[in-house]
Amino acid sequence: MTRADGGTDARTPGLRPWSMVLGLGFVSLFIDMVSDGAISVGGALLQQLGASAALVGAITGTATAVALVLRLVTGPWADRTRAYWGFSIAGYAMSAISVPLLALTPSLGAAALATASGLLLAERTGKGVRGPAKTVLLADAAGAVGRGRAFGVHKFLDQVGAFAGPLLVAGIAAATGELWPAFLALAVPAATAMVLLVWLRARVPDTRVYADPETAPAPQADPAPQAAAAAPDEPAPPARRSPAALLAGIAAVPEHVRTTFLLFAAFAALTTFGLLSFGVLSFHLVAADLVPVAGVPLVYAVGMATAAVGALATGWAYDRMGAGILFAVPLLTAFVPGLSLGGSVGVVVAGVAIWGLATGVQDSTVKALVADLVPAGQRGSAYGWFAVFQGVGALAGATVAGVLYAQLPVLVGLVVALQVAAAVLLAVVLRRRRSERADA
């Protein structure tokens, strides 16, 4: 909206709420083409550059853990500074830059493996940097149109990118016989995402206007562009979600509820352990000569498709049948190592499909129970620590899978035993939850 003096009213959004939701959705679509395109062949690339299975597991597990655990720092930091756009742009830029640079690694000689490993870690670090801040921006706009619908549309666009990126990589790798041209091609969706993101930020510098226009910064008489971007006069919010505050938030939960939550977080760590990482699975596809490198992203795309199905189906079932549907997670996960590290293409694809189903549930429906277990005032703290448990499980699972890659029966036995333990923990959690409800 234009003021009488010709300036722009900062309390009026420059885009309609749905336009912002769709804009952020397409940013995620393009960046997920980049990120998941790299993830789909990350293990295969490291294998080509001389990495062992153990090293691939350690690198990809660390990358996944960083993307989860780093949110415990970046979320509170973004809250304290309100620099949600800054964190989002920085995080997306890390992925947009690091993945195309992977195209240079085959020509780096002795430094190729270390460089590729660093770039893959940088890409996942970018996800940890942008994740909490991007969600806040989306939630602000979504509040004006219905968060269920808005987050659903965003997740759909996100999943389209996760499916399209590996297909693009597969097509280019098949046509050229090399991976590096595919990484170079991913610079196009990367640049598109960054241009769109910067444009969105220019149109709506403060997304709080969607939730409550009165809370947006008041317009200045002659605002300089730099001042508008930095919003120096905006009061800093209370440091309500620092790591110490997150710990204090968990401590504020009644002891019996906290114990139930921690048991459920341990359940999530055990199931995440069993899901290994696709880096190890892609290493196996190439090392065992099951598919050409160009075929690896196609297998990953199968996992992404079943992940979407798993998230939608179990989300529906959770609302109608209750949390007992979560027993499907350890049941599915128990089959992942034996099938996905199998000796034939058909067996491996079946294993990756099951891996995708379990991953979809793990990324969506499992977290719904956290909201049901923990009081609303402490859910931010709970999700922060839940991510830590999952990150530890991801790092341990991928690392152990790499070390035990040549001893598949031992790995399968270990994962099955841990999934039995996870099922027992879930049974205890659900029993305690029923008891707590009865006492309420």
C-alpha positions as CSV (number, residue, x, y, z in Angstrom):
1,M,0.0,0.0,0.0
2,T,1.3,3.5,-0.9
3,R,1.2,6.2,1.7
4,A,0.3,9.9,1.0
5,D,4.0,10.8,1.0
6,G,4.8,8.3,-1.6
7,G,6.4,5.7,0.7
8,T,5.3,2.1,1.2
9,D,3.3,1.1,4.2
10,A,5.5,-1.6,5.8
11,R,2.5,-3.0,7.6
12,T,0.8,-4.1,4.3
13,P,2.2,-7.2,2.7
14,G,3.5,-6.8,-0.9
15,L,2.1,-10.3,-1.7
16,R,-1.1,-12.1,-0.9
17,P,-0.7,-14.9,1.7
18,W,-1.2,-17.7,-0.9
19,S,1.4,-16.0,-3.2
20,M,3.9,-16.1,-0.4
21,V,3.1,-19.8,0.5
22,L,3.4,-20.8,-3.2
23,G,6.6,-18.7,-3.6
24,L,8.2,-20.4,-0.6
25,G,6.9,-23.7,-1.9
26,F,8.6,-23.2,-5.3
27,V,11.8,-22.2,-3.6
28,S,11.8,-25.5,-1.7
29,L,10.9,-27.3,-5.0
30,F,13.9,-25.9,-6.8
31,I,16.3,-26.3,-3.9
32,D,15.1,-29.9,-3.3
33,M,15.9,-30.6,-6.9
34,V,19.5,-29.5,-6.0
35,S,19.7,-31.2,-2.6
36,D,18.0,-34.5,-3.4
37,G,19.8,-34.6,-6.7
38,A,23.1,-34.6,-4.8
39,I,21.9,-36.9,-2.1
40,S,20.7,-39.5,-4.6
41,V,24.3,-40.0,-5.9
42,G,26.4,-38.7,-3.0
43,G,27.5,-42.2,-1.9
44,A,28.1,-43.2,-5.5
45,L,30.3,-40.1,-6.1
46,L,32.3,-40.7,-2.9
47,Q,32.8,-44.4,-4.0
48,Q,34.1,-43.2,-7.4
49,L,36.5,-40.9,-5.6
50,G,37.9,-43.7,-3.6
51,A,35.9,-43.8,-0.3
52,S,35.3,-47.0,1.6
53,A,31.8,-48.0,2.8
54,A,32.8,-47.0,6.3
55,L,33.9,-43.5,5.2
56,V,30.7,-43.1,3.1
57,G,28.6,-44.1,6.2
58,A,30.5,-41.7,8.4
59,I,30.2,-38.7,6.0
60,T,26.6,-39.2,5.1
61,G,25.6,-39.9,8.7
62,T,27.4,-36.8,9.9
63,A,25.7,-34.7,7.2
64,T,22.2,-35.9,8.3
65,A,23.0,-35.4,12.0
66,V,24.3,-31.9,11.3
67,A,21.1,-31.0,9.5
68,L,19.0,-32.0,12.5
69,V,21.1,-31.1,15.5
70,L,22.2,-27.7,14.2
71,R,18.5,-26.5,14.4
72,L,19.0,-26.5,18.2
73,V,21.2,-23.5,17.7
74,T,19.9,-21.8,14.6
75,G,16.3,-21.9,15.7
76,P,16.9,-19.9,18.9
77,W,19.4,-17.6,17.1
78,A,16.8,-16.8,14.5
79,D,14.2,-16.2,17.2
80,R,16.5,-13.8,19.1
81,T,17.4,-11.7,16.1
82,R,14.3,-12.1,14.0
83,A,16.6,-12.5,11.1
84,Y,14.4,-15.1,9.5
85,W,15.0,-14.0,6.0
86,G,18.8,-13.8,6.6
87,F,19.0,-17.3,8.0
88,S,16.8,-18.6,5.1
89,I,18.8,-16.9,2.4
90,A,22.1,-18.0,3.9
91,G,21.0,-21.6,4.3
92,Y,19.6,-21.9,0.9
93,A,22.7,-20.3,-0.6
94,M,24.9,-22.9,1.1
95,S,23.0,-25.7,-0.8
96,A,22.8,-23.7,-4.0
97,I,26.5,-23.1,-4.1
98,S,27.9,-26.3,-2.7
99,V,26.1,-28.8,-5.0
100,P,27.1,-27.3,-8.4
101,L,30.7,-27.1,-7.1
102,L,30.7,-30.9,-6.8
103,A,31.2,-30.8,-10.6
104,L,34.8,-29.7,-10.0
105,T,35.7,-32.6,-7.7
106,P,36.7,-35.3,-10.3
107,S,39.4,-33.0,-11.6
108,L,41.0,-32.2,-8.2
109,G,43.2,-35.3,-7.9
110,A,44.2,-36.2,-4.4
111,A,42.0,-33.4,-3.0
112,A,38.9,-34.7,-4.7
113,L,37.5,-36.9,-1.9
114,A,38.1,-34.4,0.9
115,T,36.5,-31.6,-1.2
116,A,33.5,-33.7,-2.2
117,S,33.0,-34.7,1.5
118,G,33.2,-31.1,2.6
119,L,30.7,-29.9,0.0
120,L,28.2,-32.6,0.9
121,L,28.5,-31.6,4.6
122,A,28.1,-28.0,3.6
123,E,24.9,-28.7,1.8
124,R,23.3,-30.4,4.8
125,T,24.6,-27.6,7.1
126,G,22.6,-25.3,4.9
127,K,19.5,-27.2,5.6
128,G,20.2,-26.9,9.4
129,V,20.7,-23.2,9.0
130,R,17.5,-22.4,7.0
131,G,15.1,-25.0,8.4
132,P,13.7,-23.2,11.5
133,A,13.7,-19.7,10.0
134,K,12.0,-20.9,6.7
135,T,9.3,-22.6,8.7
136,V,8.6,-19.4,10.7
137,L,8.2,-17.4,7.4
138,L,5.9,-20.1,6.0
139,A,3.9,-20.3,9.2
140,D,3.3,-16.6,9.2
141,A,1.8,-16.6,5.8
142,A,0.0,-19.9,6.3
143,G,-1.8,-18.5,9.4
144,A,-3.8,-16.2,7.1
145,V,-5.0,-19.1,4.8
146,G,-5.1,-22.1,7.0
147,R,-1.9,-23.8,8.2
148,G,-3.1,-27.3,7.3
149,R,-3.7,-26.5,3.7
150,A,-0.7,-24.2,3.3
151,F,1.8,-26.7,4.8
152,G,0.2,-29.5,2.7
153,V,0.7,-27.5,-0.5
154,H,4.3,-26.6,0.6
155,K,5.1,-30.3,1.3
156,F,3.7,-31.3,-2.0
157,L,5.9,-28.9,-3.9
158,D,8.8,-29.9,-1.7
159,Q,8.3,-33.5,-2.7
160,V,8.0,-32.7,-6.4
161,G,11.5,-31.3,-6.2
162,A,12.8,-34.3,-4.3
163,F,11.4,-36.5,-7.0
164,A,12.4,-34.4,-10.0
165,G,16.0,-33.7,-9.0
166,P,17.2,-37.3,-9.0
167,L,15.4,-37.8,-12.3
168,L,17.3,-34.9,-13.8
169,V,20.6,-36.2,-12.5
170,A,19.8,-39.7,-13.9
171,G,19.0,-38.4,-17.3
172,I,22.1,-36.3,-17.6
173,A,24.3,-39.0,-16.2
174,A,22.9,-41.5,-18.6
175,A,23.4,-39.2,-21.6
176,T,27.0,-38.2,-20.7
177,G,28.2,-41.2,-18.8
178,E,29.5,-38.8,-16.0
179,L,28.2,-37.3,-12.8
180,W,29.9,-33.9,-13.0
181,P,27.7,-32.5,-15.8
182,A,24.6,-33.3,-13.7
183,F,25.9,-31.4,-10.8
184,L,26.7,-28.5,-13.1
185,A,23.1,-28.6,-14.5
186,L,21.8,-28.3,-10.9
187,A,23.1,-24.7,-10.9
188,V,20.1,-23.7,-12.9
189,P,17.4,-24.7,-10.3
190,A,19.8,-23.4,-7.6
191,A,20.0,-20.0,-9.2
192,T,16.2,-19.9,-9.8
193,A,15.5,-20.6,-6.2
194,M,17.8,-17.9,-5.0
195,V,16.4,-15.2,-7.3
196,L,12.9,-16.1,-6.3
197,L,13.8,-16.1,-2.6
198,V,15.4,-12.7,-2.8
199,W,12.4,-11.4,-4.7
200,L,10.0,-12.7,-2.0
201,R,12.1,-11.0,0.7
202,A,12.0,-7.7,-1.2
203,R,8.2,-7.9,-1.5
204,V,7.5,-8.9,2.1
205,P,10.4,-7.9,4.4
206,D,8.5,-8.8,7.5
207,T,6.0,-11.7,7.3
208,R,4.5,-10.9,10.6
209,V,2.1,-8.6,8.7
210,Y,0.2,-11.8,7.7
211,A,-0.5,-12.8,11.2
212,D,-1.1,-9.4,12.8
213,P,-0.4,-6.2,10.8
214,E,-0.3,-4.2,14.0
215,T,2.9,-6.0,15.1
216,A,4.8,-5.1,12.0
217,P,7.4,-2.3,12.2
218,A,5.8,1.2,11.8
219,P,6.7,3.0,8.5
220,Q,9.4,5.7,8.7
221,A,9.2,9.1,7.1
222,D,12.1,8.6,4.7
223,P,13.2,5.0,5.0
224,A,16.6,4.2,3.5
225,P,16.7,0.8,1.7
226,Q,19.5,-0.4,3.9
227,A,17.6,0.6,7.0
228,A,14.5,-1.1,5.9
229,A,16.4,-4.3,5.2
230,A,18.1,-4.4,8.6
231,A,15.1,-3.0,10.6
232,P,17.5,-1.5,13.2
233,D,14.6,0.0,15.2
234,E,12.8,-3.2,15.7
235,P,13.0,-4.4,19.3
236,A,14.7,-7.7,19.8
237,P,12.3,-10.4,21.1
238,P,13.1,-12.2,24.3
239,A,15.6,-15.0,24.1
240,R,12.9,-17.6,24.7
241,R,14.5,-20.4,22.8
242,S,18.2,-20.4,23.4
243,P,19.7,-23.8,23.9
244,A,19.7,-23.2,27.7
245,A,16.0,-22.1,27.4
246,L,15.3,-25.3,25.5
247,L,16.8,-27.3,28.3
248,A,14.8,-25.3,30.8
249,G,11.7,-25.9,28.7
250,I,12.1,-29.6,29.0
251,A,12.8,-29.3,32.7
252,A,9.6,-27.4,33.1
253,V,7.6,-30.3,31.8
254,P,6.0,-32.5,34.6
255,E,8.4,-35.3,35.4
256,H,6.0,-38.1,34.3
257,V,5.4,-36.4,31.0
258,R,9.1,-35.7,30.5
259,T,9.9,-39.3,31.1
260,T,7.3,-40.4,28.5
261,F,8.7,-37.9,26.0
262,L,12.3,-39.1,26.5
263,L,11.3,-42.7,26.1
264,F,9.6,-41.7,22.8
265,A,12.7,-39.8,21.7
266,A,14.8,-42.9,22.4
267,F,12.3,-44.9,20.2
268,A,12.9,-42.4,17.4
269,A,16.7,-42.6,17.8
270,L,16.5,-46.4,17.5
271,T,14.3,-46.4,14.4
272,T,16.4,-43.7,12.8
273,F,19.5,-45.8,13.4
274,G,17.9,-48.7,11.4
275,L,17.1,-46.5,8.4
276,L,20.9,-46.1,7.7
277,S,21.4,-43.4,5.1
278,F,20.9,-43.4,1.3
279,G,24.6,-42.6,1.0
280,V,25.4,-46.2,2.1
281,L,22.6,-47.6,-0.1
282,S,23.8,-45.8,-3.2
283,F,27.4,-46.9,-2.4
284,H,26.1,-50.5,-2.4
285,L,24.3,-50.1,-5.7
286,V,27.5,-49.0,-7.4
287,A,30.1,-51.1,-5.5
288,A,28.0,-54.3,-6.1
289,D,27.6,-53.4,-9.8
290,L,23.9,-53.7,-9.5
291,V,23.0,-50.6,-11.5
292,P,25.0,-48.0,-13.5
293,V,25.6,-44.7,-11.8
294,A,22.9,-43.1,-13.9
295,G,20.4,-45.6,-12.4
296,V,21.1,-44.8,-8.8
297,P,19.0,-41.6,-8.8
298,L,16.1,-43.5,-10.2
299,V,16.2,-45.9,-7.2
300,Y,16.3,-42.9,-4.9
301,A,13.2,-41.5,-6.7
302,V,11.4,-44.7,-5.8
303,G,12.2,-44.0,-2.2
304,M,11.0,-40.5,-2.4
305,A,7.7,-41.5,-4.0
306,T,7.0,-44.1,-1.3
307,A,8.0,-41.6,1.4
308,A,5.2,-39.3,0.2
309,V,2.8,-42.2,0.3
310,G,3.9,-43.2,3.8
311,A,3.5,-39.7,5.2
312,L,0.0,-39.2,3.7
313,A,-1.3,-42.7,4.5
314,T,-0.1,-42.9,8.1
315,G,-1.1,-39.3,8.8
316,W,-4.6,-40.2,7.9
317,A,-4.4,-43.4,9.9
318,Y,-3.0,-41.6,12.9
319,D,-6.0,-39.2,13.1
320,R,-8.5,-42.1,12.8
321,M,-6.8,-45.1,14.4
322,G,-4.5,-43.5,17.0
323,A,-0.8,-43.7,17.7
324,G,-0.7,-47.5,17.5
325,I,-0.1,-47.0,13.8
326,L,3.5,-46.0,14.7
327,F,4.3,-49.7,15.4
328,A,4.7,-49.8,11.6
329,V,7.9,-47.8,11.9
330,P,10.1,-50.4,13.6
331,L,8.3,-53.2,11.6
332,L,9.3,-51.6,8.3
333,T,12.7,-50.5,9.5
334,A,13.7,-54.1,10.5
335,F,13.6,-55.1,6.8
336,V,15.6,-52.2,5.5
337,P,19.3,-53.4,5.8
338,G,18.6,-57.0,4.6
339,L,16.8,-55.9,1.5
340,S,18.4,-52.6,0.6
341,L,21.9,-54.1,0.8
342,G,20.8,-57.2,-1.0
343,G,22.4,-59.0,-4.0
344,S,19.9,-58.2,-6.7
345,V,18.4,-55.0,-8.2
346,G,14.8,-56.2,-7.4
347,V,15.6,-56.9,-3.8
348,V,17.4,-53.6,-3.3
349,V,14.6,-51.6,-5.0
350,A,12.1,-53.3,-2.7
351,G,14.3,-52.4,0.3
352,V,14.6,-48.7,-0.8
353,A,10.8,-48.6,-1.2
354,I,10.4,-49.8,2.4
355,W,13.1,-47.4,3.5
356,G,11.1,-44.6,1.8
357,L,7.9,-45.6,3.5
358,A,9.5,-45.7,7.0
359,T,11.3,-42.4,6.3
360,G,8.0,-40.7,5.3
361,V,6.4,-41.8,8.6
362,Q,9.5,-40.8,10.6
363,D,9.5,-37.3,9.0
364,S,5.8,-36.6,9.6
365,T,3.5,-38.8,11.7
366,V,6.0,-39.7,14.4
367,K,6.3,-36.0,15.2
368,A,2.6,-35.7,15.6
369,L,2.8,-37.8,18.8
370,V,5.4,-35.3,20.2
371,A,2.7,-32.6,20.1
372,D,0.2,-35.0,21.8
373,L,2.7,-35.9,24.6
374,V,4.1,-32.5,25.5
375,P,2.1,-29.4,26.7
376,A,1.9,-26.6,24.1
377,G,4.2,-24.2,26.0
378,Q,7.1,-26.7,25.9
379,R,6.7,-28.1,22.3
380,G,9.4,-25.9,20.9
381,S,11.9,-27.3,23.4
382,A,10.6,-30.8,22.8
383,Y,11.0,-30.7,19.0
384,G,14.5,-29.2,19.5
385,W,15.6,-32.2,21.6
386,F,13.7,-34.6,19.5
387,A,15.9,-33.5,16.6
388,V,19.0,-34.2,18.7
389,F,17.9,-37.8,19.4
390,Q,17.2,-38.3,15.7
391,G,20.5,-36.8,14.7
392,V,22.5,-39.1,17.0
393,G,20.6,-42.1,15.7
394,A,21.2,-41.1,12.1
395,L,25.0,-40.6,12.7
396,A,25.3,-43.9,14.6
397,G,23.2,-45.9,12.1
398,A,25.0,-44.7,9.0
399,T,28.5,-45.1,10.6
400,V,27.8,-48.6,11.9
401,A,26.3,-49.6,8.5
402,G,29.5,-48.5,6.8
403,V,31.7,-50.4,9.2
404,L,29.6,-53.6,9.0
405,Y,28.9,-53.3,5.3
406,A,30.9,-56.5,4.5
407,Q,29.2,-58.3,7.4
408,L,25.6,-58.0,6.4
409,P,24.2,-60.7,8.7
410,V,25.7,-59.0,11.8
411,L,24.2,-55.6,10.7
412,V,20.8,-57.1,10.0
413,G,20.8,-58.9,13.4
414,L,21.7,-55.6,15.2
415,V,19.0,-53.6,13.4
416,V,16.3,-56.2,14.1
417,A,17.3,-56.3,17.8
418,L,17.1,-52.5,18.0
419,Q,13.7,-52.4,16.3
420,V,12.4,-55.0,18.8
421,A,13.6,-52.7,21.6
422,A,12.0,-49.7,19.8
423,A,8.7,-51.5,19.7
424,V,8.9,-52.2,23.4
425,L,9.7,-48.6,24.1
426,L,6.7,-47.5,22.0
427,A,4.4,-49.9,23.9
428,V,5.6,-48.4,27.2
429,V,5.1,-44.8,25.8
430,L,1.5,-45.6,24.7
431,R,0.7,-47.3,28.0
432,R,2.0,-44.3,30.0
433,R,0.1,-41.9,27.7
434,R,-3.1,-43.8,28.4
435,S,-2.4,-43.7,32.1
436,E,-1.7,-40.0,32.1
437,R,-4.9,-39.3,30.2
438,A,-6.9,-41.4,32.7
439,D,-5.4,-39.5,35.6
440,A,-6.1,-36.1,33.9
